[in-house]
Amino acid sequence: MIRRGNLEDFDILFKWINDEDVIKFSRYRKKMTLEEFNSWFDDRIDKLFILEEDLFPIGQICYDAVGDEGIINYCVDKEERGKGYGKKLAKYLVDFTKENIDEINKLSAFVYKNNIQSIKIFKSLGFKIEAEKEDYVKYTFIIK
């Protein structure tokens, strides 16, 4: 089940965002302090979705609205990686955006070139390369 994020998710999200592997592949590339995370959380709580199995949080996906573009951020619990949950989250956000968010015309993900799993996920969902830098690729899915 995928549901909206809420205040009860704060602790698990703080743990996930500071996971060593998540940091390695994130845009932020560093651990977040509690103060930094609090601001991050407040800015995204209304654009955050949690994947649960048997009421246990497995992963999250959210987006930052930048004009008509939604910039994707997602992660899956360390113990649950490699089971298709990342793709399930990304597909959910694509479908949710198509059906519910008129002001977002495209979704984008900045993916480091060594993040093979995320590359496979976004390609399989029809995201196309919009830009390529030395260490990352911007994948984009046109909604409208």
Sequence and secondary structure as in RCSB ss.txt:
>XXXX:A:sequence
MIRRGNLEDFDILFKWINDEDVIKFSRYRKKMTLEEFNSWFDDRIDKLFILEEDLFPIGQICYDAVGDEGIINYC
VDKEERGKGYGKKLAKYLVDFTKENIDEINKLSAFVYKNNIQSIKIFKSLGFKIEAEKEDYVKYTFIIK
>XXXX:A:secstr
 EEE  GGGHHHHHHHHT HHHHHHSSS S   HHHHHHHHHHHGGGEEEEEETTEEEEEEEEEEETTEEEEEEE
E GGGTTSSHHHHHHHHHHHHHHHH TT  EEEEEEETT HHHHHHHHHTT EEEEE SSEEEEEEE  
